[in-house]
Amino acid sequence: MQSDVENLIQKYREIPGGLVPLLQETQEEVGYLPREVLEKIASGLNLSLAKVVGVATFYHQFYLQPRGKNIIRVCMGTACHVRGASDILAAFEKELNIEVGETTLDQNFTLEEVACIGACSLAPVISINDNTHGKLVAGKIPELLGKYEKAVLH
């Protein structure tokens, strides 16, 4: 990991506006942007740590904490909200024993709340990684999570 990040810094050192793509590629390599990596980037680009952290926290695509192998996004848009998205979100929190924005201890699931997934006709709808699951009811959540737990184990 160390040399990969250093290679990426070298790649973007002389490119104007290279900080964002450097952060993107680094996050892809490491999985998230830990403080020590941000410090290395700041030093390597001769920028202040505040500048690098400011950019990393401004854009929602960057994560400063480890994320799970499976990212669960619960839609809270209007259609989903009126069809029980809050109950779906609460059921995920209870089943996973985490709150929105957290990752399970086994690093298998991260739970997020999103404004809209764009599948209103399927409300309430969630996505897990690149898969959309619509017309969800709280009672189906354990079975759904089980499919993703098995997929990770095999």
Order of alpha helices (4+ residues) and beta strands (2+ residues): alpha-alpha-alpha-alpha-beta-alpha-alpha-beta-beta-beta-alpha
